[in-house]
Amino acid sequence: VQLVESGGGLVQPGGSLGLSCAISGTTSSINAMGWYRQAPGKPRELVAAVVPAVGTPHYADSVKGRFTLSRDNVKNTMYLQMTSLRSEDTALYYCWIATLFDHWGRGTQVTVSS
């Protein structure tokens, strides 16, 4: 299984950024999928996740109303659209899927700074 994130970068506070996660190599059903992030000196935290069988994404309180998780089953790609970005959103963002096991991407850096 391979997860490849893209779309990170430097953005000013209040700006927007979109992340993508290309998913390949899985032959098992995806039970859950989403995005985590880890800021320096802090533990990894869940940002957004969805159980495909249910369909309604769950969001961390800190990003509700600002971030949107979506997926394109045809392209096998998951997205995280981030708006109204704040300095505290600065972190390494990881793509994650759960099949029989957890699978992680290598992460993409998002830096929110003026």
Buried (B, 14 or more C-beta within 10 A) or exposed (E): BEBBBBBBEEBEEEBEBBBBBBBEEBEEEBEBBBBBBBBEEEEBEBBBBBBEEEEEBBBBEEBEEBBBBEBEEEEBBBBBBBBEBEEEBBBBBBBBBBBEEEBBBEBBEBBBEE
